[in-house]
Amino acid sequence: MERGTIHIYSGDGHGKSPAALGRAVTMACQGKNVVIIQFLKGKGLKDSEFLRRLEPEIKLFRFEKSDGNYAELSEEQKAEEIMNIRNGLNFAKKVLCTGGCDLLIMDEVLRLIDNRIITVEELKALLDMRADESMDIIMTGNTLNDEVCKLADEVTRLEKVK
């Protein structure tokens, strides 16, 4: 069995999530199953008719209730969203522990570190729960330091040139 790869798509510009979605479509075309969990995306793609048509190969989950920008929420709203985010992380844990897909995309999970919702150590512990070693994982977000890079087999930094 071939070992899966942990990828990070990082950078301050746009393109991280679309790159991850492109990989999801490629995997689905190969008959693989993909789970996408979005974090801190505001409305994100939760109501996308297009993505619903890609099921059952690509399944999208978002646990946050607010459509707004996390940084602009009140402290009470942030506390509620943190509970929702933790539900999303628990779902990721379930997917990792059960081998529930061939590719798990945790979209903007690295922003959870930026916002001090989780630590790098907590993210590492989550990744270590991967029961199916052939499962690929993609994480996106802005954070890219040595500690985060150690979690991945491949790191891609997207940079806006113009």
KEROBA-414170 format. One record per atom (N, C-alpha, C, O): residue number from 1; residue in one letter; atom name; z negated, x negated, y negated. Coordinates in steps of 0.2 Angstrom, whole numbers. Each point is the difference from the previous one (the first is absolute). Layout:
N
i,aa,at,c3,c1,c2
NUM,a,CA,Z,X,Y
...
//
This chain:
162
i,aa,at,c3,c1,c2
1,m,N,0,-4,6
1,m,CA,0,4,-6
1,m,C,0,-4,-6
1,m,O,-4,-5,-1
2,e,N,8,6,-4
2,e,CA,1,-4,-6
2,e,C,-6,2,-5
2,e,O,-1,6,-1
3,r,N,-2,-11,-2
3,r,CA,-5,1,-5
3,r,C,3,3,-6
3,r,O,5,-2,-3
4,g,N,-9,7,0
4,g,CA,2,3,-6
4,g,C,-1,-4,-6
4,g,O,-4,-5,1
5,t,N,7,6,-6
5,t,CA,-1,-4,-6
5,t,C,-4,4,-6
5,t,O,2,6,-1
6,i,N,-6,-9,-2
6,i,CA,-3,3,-6
6,i,C,3,-3,-6
6,i,O,0,-6,-1
7,h,N,3,10,-3
7,h,CA,4,-1,-6
7,h,C,-4,2,-6
7,h,O,-4,5,0
8,i,N,5,-9,-6
8,i,CA,-3,2,-6
8,i,C,6,0,-5
8,i,O,4,-5,0
9,y,N,-3,11,-4
9,y,CA,5,0,-5
9,y,C,-4,1,-6
9,y,O,-4,5,-1
10,s,N,4,-10,-4
10,s,CA,-4,0,-5
10,s,C,4,-2,-7
10,s,O,6,-2,1
11,g,N,-9,3,-6
11,g,CA,3,-1,-7
11,g,C,-2,5,-5
11,g,O,-2,5,2
12,d,N,3,-7,-8
12,d,CA,-1,4,-6
12,d,C,5,6,-1
12,d,O,-1,5,-3
13,g,N,7,-7,5
13,g,CA,6,5,-1
13,g,C,1,5,5
13,g,O,-5,1,4
14,h,N,10,3,-5
14,h,CA,2,5,5
14,h,C,3,-3,6
14,h,O,3,-6,-1
15,g,N,-2,10,6
15,g,CA,3,-2,6
15,g,C,-3,-1,6
15,g,O,2,-1,6
16,k,N,-9,0,-6
16,k,CA,-4,-1,6
16,k,C,0,6,4
16,k,O,2,-1,6
17,s,N,-3,7,-8
17,s,CA,0,6,4
17,s,C,7,2,3
17,s,O,1,1,5
18,p,N,4,-2,-10
18,p,CA,7,1,3
18,p,C,2,-5,5
18,p,O,3,2,5
19,a,N,-5,-8,-5
19,a,CA,1,-5,5
19,a,C,-3,2,7
19,a,O,3,0,5
20,a,N,-9,2,-6
20,a,CA,-4,3,6
20,a,C,3,6,3
20,a,O,1,1,6
21,l,N,2,4,-10
21,l,CA,3,6,2
21,l,C,7,-2,3
21,l,O,2,3,5
22,g,N,1,-8,-7
22,g,CA,6,-3,3
22,g,C,-1,-2,7
22,g,O,4,1,5
23,r,N,-9,-5,-4
23,r,CA,-2,-2,6
23,r,C,-2,5,5
23,r,O,1,0,6
24,a,N,-4,6,-9
24,a,CA,-2,6,4
24,a,C,6,3,3
24,a,O,1,2,6
25,v,N,4,-1,-11
25,v,CA,7,3,3
25,v,C,3,-4,5
25,v,O,3,2,5
26,t,N,-3,-9,-6
26,t,CA,3,-4,5
26,t,C,-3,1,7
26,t,O,3,0,5
27,m,N,-10,0,-5
27,m,CA,-4,1,6
27,m,C,2,7,3
27,m,O,1,0,6
28,a,N,-1,5,-10
28,a,CA,2,6,3
28,a,C,7,1,3
28,a,O,1,3,5
29,c,N,3,-7,-8
29,c,CA,7,0,3
29,c,C,0,-3,6
29,c,O,5,1,4
30,q,N,-10,-6,-2
30,q,CA,0,-3,6
30,q,C,-4,4,5
30,q,O,-2,-2,6
31,g,N,0,8,-8
31,g,CA,-4,5,5
31,g,C,-7,-2,-1
31,g,O,-4,3,5
32,k,N,1,-6,-10
32,k,CA,-7,-2,0
32,k,C,-3,5,-4
32,k,O,3,4,-4
33,n,N,-10,-3,4
33,n,CA,-4,4,-4
33,n,C,-4,-3,-5
33,n,O,-2,-6,1
34,v,N,2,9,-7
34,v,CA,-3,-3,-6
34,v,C,-5,4,-3
34,v,O,1,6,0
35,v,N,-7,-8,-2
35,v,CA,-5,3,-4
35,v,C,-1,-3,-6
35,v,O,-1,-6,-1
36,i,N,2,10,-5
36,i,CA,-1,-3,-6
36,i,C,-6,4,-3
36,i,O,-1,6,0
37,i,N,-4,-10,-3
37,i,CA,-6,2,-3
37,i,C,0,-2,-7
37,i,O,0,-6,-1
38,q,N,1,10,-4
38,q,CA,0,-2,-7
38,q,C,-7,0,-3
38,q,O,-4,5,1
39,f,N,3,-10,-5
39,f,CA,-7,0,-4
39,f,C,2,-1,-7
39,f,O,5,-4,-2
40,l,N,-9,7,-3
40,l,CA,1,-1,-7
40,l,C,7,1,-3
40,l,O,2,-4,-4
41,k,N,1,9,7
41,k,CA,7,1,-2
41,k,C,1,6,-5
41,k,O,6,2,-1
42,g,N,-12,1,-1
42,g,CA,1,6,-4
42,g,C,3,5,5
42,g,O,-2,1,5
43,k,N,7,3,-8
43,k,CA,3,5,4
43,k,C,4,-3,6
43,k,O,1,3,6
44,g,N,2,-9,-7
44,g,CA,3,-4,6
44,g,C,6,4,3
44,g,O,3,3,-4
45,l,N,-2,-3,10
45,l,CA,5,3,3
45,l,C,-2,6,4
45,l,O,4,2,5
46,k,N,-10,0,-6
46,k,CA,-3,5,5
46,k,C,4,7,0
46,k,O,0,3,5
47,d,N,4,-2,-10
47,d,CA,4,7,0
47,d,C,7,-2,1
47,d,O,4,5,-2
48,s,N,-2,-10,5
48,s,CA,7,-2,1
48,s,C,3,4,5
48,s,O,-2,-1,6
49,e,N,7,5,-7
49,e,CA,4,4,5
49,e,C,4,-5,4
49,e,O,0,1,6
50,f,N,2,-6,-9
50,f,CA,4,-5,4
50,f,C,-4,-4,5
50,f,O,2,0,6
51,l,N,-8,-2,-8
51,l,CA,-4,-3,5
51,l,C,-2,5,6
51,l,O,-1,-3,6
52,r,N,0,9,-8
52,r,CA,-2,5,6
52,r,C,6,0,5
52,r,O,-1,2,6
53,r,N,7,-3,-9
53,r,CA,6,1,5
53,r,C,0,-6,5
53,r,O,3,0,5
54,l,N,-7,-6,-7
54,l,CA,0,-6,4
54,l,C,-5,1,6
54,l,O,0,-5,4
55,e,N,-4,10,-4
55,e,CA,-5,1,5
55,e,C,4,2,6
55,e,O,5,3,0
56,p,N,-7,-5,6
56,p,CA,-6,-3,2
56,p,C,-1,-8,0
56,p,O,-5,-3,1
57,e,N,11,0,-3
57,e,CA,0,-7,1
57,e,C,-4,-3,-6
57,e,O,-3,-5,1
58,i,N,3,7,-7
58,i,CA,-3,-2,-5
58,i,C,-5,5,-3
58,i,O,2,6,-2
59,k,N,-9,-7,2
59,k,CA,-5,5,-2
59,k,C,-3,-3,-6
59,k,O,-3,-6,0
60,l,N,2,10,-5
60,l,CA,-3,-3,-6
60,l,C,-7,4,-1
60,l,O,0,6,1
61,f,N,-5,-10,-3
61,f,CA,-7,3,-1
61,f,C,-2,-3,-7
61,f,O,1,-5,-2
62,r,N,-5,10,-1
62,r,CA,-3,-2,-7
62,r,C,-6,4,0
62,r,O,0,6,1
63,f,N,-6,-9,-2
63,f,CA,-6,4,1
63,f,C,-4,1,-7
63,f,O,-4,4,0
64,e,N,7,-7,-5
64,e,CA,-3,1,-7
64,e,C,2,7,-2
64,e,O,6,3,2
65,k,N,-10,0,-6
65,k,CA,1,7,-3
65,k,C,3,0,-7
65,k,O,4,4,-1
66,s,N,-6,-9,-2
66,s,CA,3,0,-7
66,s,C,7,-3,-1
66,s,O,2,-5,4
67,d,N,2,8,-8
67,d,CA,6,-3,-1
67,d,C,0,-5,-6
67,d,O,6,-3,-2
68,g,N,-11,2,-1
68,g,CA,-1,-4,-6
68,g,C,-1,-7,2
68,g,O,-1,-2,6
69,n,N,1,-2,-11
69,n,CA,-1,-8,0
69,n,C,-7,-1,1
69,n,O,-4,3,-3
70,y,N,2,-6,9
70,y,CA,-7,-2,2
70,y,C,-4,-2,-6
70,y,O,-6,2,-2
71,a,N,9,-7,-2
71,a,CA,-4,-3,-5
71,a,C,-2,5,-6
71,a,O,-4,-2,-4
72,e,N,8,7,3
72,e,CA,-1,5,-5
72,e,C,-5,6,2
72,e,O,-1,4,-4
73,l,N,-1,-4,10
73,l,CA,-5,5,3
73,l,C,-7,-1,-3
73,l,O,-2,-6,-1
74,s,N,-2,11,1
74,s,CA,-7,0,-2
74,s,C,-3,-4,6
74,s,O,2,0,5
75,e,N,-8,-2,-6
75,e,CA,-4,-3,5
75,e,C,-2,5,6
75,e,O,0,-2,6
76,e,N,-1,8,-8
76,e,CA,-1,5,5
76,e,C,7,1,5
76,e,O,-1,0,6
77,q,N,6,0,-10
77,q,CA,7,1,4
77,q,C,1,-6,4
77,q,O,3,0,6
78,k,N,-4,-6,-9
78,k,CA,1,-6,4
78,k,C,-5,0,6
78,k,O,3,-2,6
79,a,N,-9,4,-6
79,a,CA,-4,0,6
79,a,C,2,5,5
79,a,O,0,-2,6
80,e,N,3,7,-8
80,e,CA,3,5,5
80,e,C,7,-3,3
80,e,O,1,1,6
81,e,N,3,-4,-10
81,e,CA,6,-3,3
81,e,C,-2,-6,4
81,e,O,4,-1,5
82,i,N,-9,-3,-6
82,i,CA,-2,-5,4
82,i,C,-2,3,7
82,i,O,2,-3,5
83,m,N,-5,8,-4
83,m,CA,-2,4,6
83,m,C,7,2,4
83,m,O,1,-1,6
84,n,N,4,3,-10
84,n,CA,6,2,3
84,n,C,4,-6,2
84,n,O,3,0,5
85,i,N,-3,-6,-9
85,i,CA,3,-6,2
85,i,C,-3,-3,6
85,i,O,3,-2,5
86,r,N,-10,3,-4
86,r,CA,-3,-2,6
86,r,C,2,4,6
86,r,O,1,-3,6
87,n,N,1,9,-7
87,n,CA,3,4,5
87,n,C,6,-3,2
87,n,O,2,0,6
88,g,N,2,-2,-10
88,g,CA,7,-3,1
88,g,C,-1,-7,4
88,g,O,4,-1,4
89,l,N,-9,-2,-6
89,l,CA,-2,-7,4
89,l,C,-2,2,7
89,l,O,2,-4,4
90,n,N,-6,9,-3
90,n,CA,-2,2,6
90,n,C,6,2,5
90,n,O,0,-1,6
91,f,N,5,4,-10
91,f,CA,6,2,4
91,f,C,4,-6,2
91,f,O,2,0,6
92,a,N,-2,-5,-11
92,a,CA,4,-6,2
92,a,C,-4,-3,6
92,a,O,3,-3,4
93,k,N,-10,3,-4
93,k,CA,-3,-3,6
93,k,C,1,3,6
93,k,O,1,-3,5
94,k,N,0,10,-5
94,k,CA,2,4,6
94,k,C,7,-2,2
94,k,O,1,-1,6
95,v,N,4,0,-10
95,v,CA,6,-2,2
95,v,C,0,-7,3
95,v,O,4,-1,5
96,l,N,-7,-3,-8
96,l,CA,-1,-7,2
96,l,C,-3,0,7
96,l,O,2,-4,4
97,c,N,-7,7,-3
97,c,CA,-4,0,6
97,c,C,4,3,6
97,c,O,-1,-1,6
98,t,N,5,6,-8
98,t,CA,3,4,6
98,t,C,7,-2,1
98,t,O,4,2,4
99,g,N,-1,-7,-9
99,g,CA,7,-2,1
99,g,C,4,6,-1
99,g,O,5,1,3
100,g,N,-7,3,-9
100,g,CA,4,6,-1
100,g,C,7,0,-3
100,g,O,3,5,-2
101,c,N,-1,-11,1
101,c,CA,7,-1,-2
101,c,C,3,-7,1
101,c,O,-4,-4,2
102,d,N,10,3,-4
102,d,CA,3,-7,1
102,d,C,-1,-4,-7
102,d,O,0,-6,0
103,l,N,0,10,-5
103,l,CA,-1,-3,-7
103,l,C,-5,4,-4
103,l,O,1,6,-1
104,l,N,-6,-9,-1
104,l,CA,-5,3,-5
104,l,C,1,-3,-7
104,l,O,0,-6,-1
105,i,N,2,10,-4
105,i,CA,1,-2,-7
105,i,C,-6,3,-3
105,i,O,-2,6,-1
106,m,N,-2,-11,-2
106,m,CA,-6,2,-5
106,m,C,2,-1,-7
106,m,O,-1,-6,-2
107,d,N,4,11,-1
107,d,CA,3,-1,-6
107,d,C,-5,0,-6
107,d,O,-4,4,-1
108,e,N,4,-10,-3
108,e,CA,-5,-1,-5
108,e,C,-7,-1,2
108,e,O,-4,0,-4
109,v,N,3,-2,11
109,v,CA,-6,-1,2
109,v,C,-4,-6,-4
109,v,O,-6,-1,0
110,l,N,11,-4,-2
110,l,CA,-3,-6,-3
110,l,C,-3,2,-7
110,l,O,-4,-4,-3
111,r,N,6,9,0
111,r,CA,-3,3,-6
111,r,C,-7,2,1
111,r,O,-4,1,-5
112,l,N,2,1,11
112,l,CA,-7,2,1
112,l,C,-4,-6,-1
112,l,O,-6,1,-2
113,i,N,8,-7,3
113,i,CA,-4,-6,-1
113,i,C,0,-1,-8
113,i,O,-6,-2,-2
114,d,N,11,3,-1
114,d,CA,0,-1,-7
114,d,C,-5,5,-4
114,d,O,-3,-2,-5
115,n,N,3,8,8
115,n,CA,-5,5,-3
115,n,C,-7,0,3
115,n,O,-4,4,-1
116,r,N,3,-9,5
116,r,CA,-7,-1,3
116,r,C,-2,5,5
116,r,O,-6,2,0
117,i,N,11,2,3
117,i,CA,-2,5,5
117,i,C,-1,-3,7
117,i,O,-4,3,3
118,i,N,8,-8,-2
118,i,CA,-2,-4,6
118,i,C,1,-7,-1
118,i,O,2,-2,-6
119,t,N,-5,-2,10
119,t,CA,1,-8,0
119,t,C,5,-2,4
119,t,O,2,3,5
120,v,N,0,-10,-6
120,v,CA,4,-3,5
120,v,C,-2,0,7
120,v,O,3,1,5
121,e,N,-10,-2,-5
121,e,CA,-3,0,7
121,e,C,0,7,4
121,e,O,2,0,6
122,e,N,-2,5,-10
122,e,CA,0,7,3
122,e,C,8,1,2
122,e,O,1,3,5
123,l,N,3,-6,-9
123,l,CA,7,1,2
123,l,C,2,-4,6
123,l,O,3,2,5
124,k,N,-6,-8,-4
124,k,CA,1,-4,6
124,k,C,-3,3,6
124,k,O,3,0,5
125,a,N,-9,3,-6
125,a,CA,-3,3,6
125,a,C,4,6,2
125,a,O,1,2,6
126,l,N,2,2,-11
126,l,CA,5,5,2
126,l,C,6,-2,4
126,l,O,2,2,5
127,l,N,1,-8,-7
127,l,CA,6,-2,3
127,l,C,-2,-3,7
127,l,O,4,0,5
128,d,N,-10,-3,-4
128,d,CA,-2,-2,6
128,d,C,-1,5,5
128,d,O,-1,-1,6
129,m,N,1,8,-8
129,m,CA,0,5,5
129,m,C,6,2,3
129,m,O,0,4,5
130,r,N,5,-8,-6
130,r,CA,7,2,3
130,r,C,0,-1,7
130,r,O,-1,-6,3
131,a,N,1,11,1
131,a,CA,0,0,7
131,a,C,6,-2,3
131,a,O,0,-4,5
132,d,N,6,6,-8
132,d,CA,6,-1,3
132,d,C,3,-6,-4
132,d,O,2,0,-6
133,e,N,-2,-6,9
133,e,CA,2,-6,-3
133,e,C,7,0,-2
133,e,O,2,-5,-4
134,s,N,2,9,6
134,s,CA,7,0,-2
134,s,C,1,5,-6
134,s,O,6,0,-2
135,m,N,-11,3,0
135,m,CA,1,4,-6
135,m,C,1,-4,-6
135,m,O,-4,-5,-2
136,d,N,9,7,-2
136,d,CA,1,-4,-7
136,d,C,-4,4,-5
136,d,O,-1,6,0
137,i,N,-1,-10,-5
137,i,CA,-4,3,-6
137,i,C,3,-3,-6
137,i,O,1,-6,-1
138,i,N,0,11,-4
138,i,CA,2,-2,-7
138,i,C,-5,2,-5
138,i,O,-2,6,1
139,m,N,-1,-10,-5
139,m,CA,-4,2,-5
139,m,C,3,-2,-7
139,m,O,3,-5,-1
140,t,N,-4,10,-4
140,t,CA,3,-2,-6
140,t,C,-5,0,-5
140,t,O,-6,3,1
141,g,N,7,-6,-7
141,g,CA,-4,0,-6
141,g,C,1,-6,-4
141,g,O,4,-4,1
142,n,N,-8,4,-7
142,n,CA,0,-5,-4
142,n,C,-3,-7,2
142,n,O,2,-5,-2
143,t,N,-8,6,5
143,t,CA,-5,-5,1
143,t,C,4,-5,5
143,t,O,3,1,5
144,l,N,-3,-8,-7
144,l,CA,2,-5,4
144,l,C,-3,-6,-1
144,l,O,2,-4,-5
145,n,N,-8,3,8
145,n,CA,-3,-7,0
145,n,C,-1,-3,7
145,n,O,3,3,5
146,d,N,-6,-9,-5
146,d,CA,0,-3,6
146,d,C,-3,4,6
146,d,O,2,0,6
147,e,N,-8,3,-8
147,e,CA,-3,4,5
147,e,C,4,6,3
147,e,O,0,1,6
148,v,N,3,2,-10
148,v,CA,5,6,2
148,v,C,6,-3,4
148,v,O,1,3,5
149,c,N,1,-9,-7
149,c,CA,6,-2,3
149,c,C,-2,-2,7
149,c,O,5,0,5
150,k,N,-11,-3,-3
150,k,CA,-2,-1,6
150,k,C,0,5,5
150,k,O,1,-1,6
151,l,N,-1,7,-8
151,l,CA,1,6,4
151,l,C,6,2,3
151,l,O,1,3,5
152,a,N,5,-6,-8
152,a,CA,6,1,2
152,a,C,4,-5,3
152,a,O,-2,-6,0
153,d,N,7,8,4
153,d,CA,5,-5,3
153,d,C,5,-2,-5
153,d,O,3,-6,0
154,e,N,-1,11,-3
154,e,CA,6,-1,-5
154,e,C,-2,3,-7
154,e,O,-3,6,0
155,v,N,4,-9,-5
155,v,CA,-2,2,-7
155,v,C,7,0,-4
155,v,O,3,-5,-1
156,t,N,-2,11,-2
156,t,CA,6,0,-5
156,t,C,-2,2,-7
156,t,O,-4,5,0
157,r,N,5,-9,-5
157,r,CA,-2,2,-7
157,r,C,7,2,-3
157,r,O,5,-4,-1
158,l,N,-5,10,-1
158,l,CA,5,3,-4
158,l,C,-1,-1,-8
158,l,O,-5,1,-2
159,e,N,10,-4,-1
159,e,CA,-1,-2,-7
159,e,C,6,3,-4
159,e,O,6,0,2
160,k,N,-8,3,-7
160,k,CA,5,3,-5
160,k,C,3,-6,-4
160,k,O,-4,-4,-3
161,v,N,10,3,3
161,v,CA,4,-6,-3
161,v,C,2,3,-7
161,v,O,0,-4,-5
162,k,N,3,10,5
162,k,CA,2,2,-6
162,k,C,-1,7,-1
162,k,O,1,3,-5
//
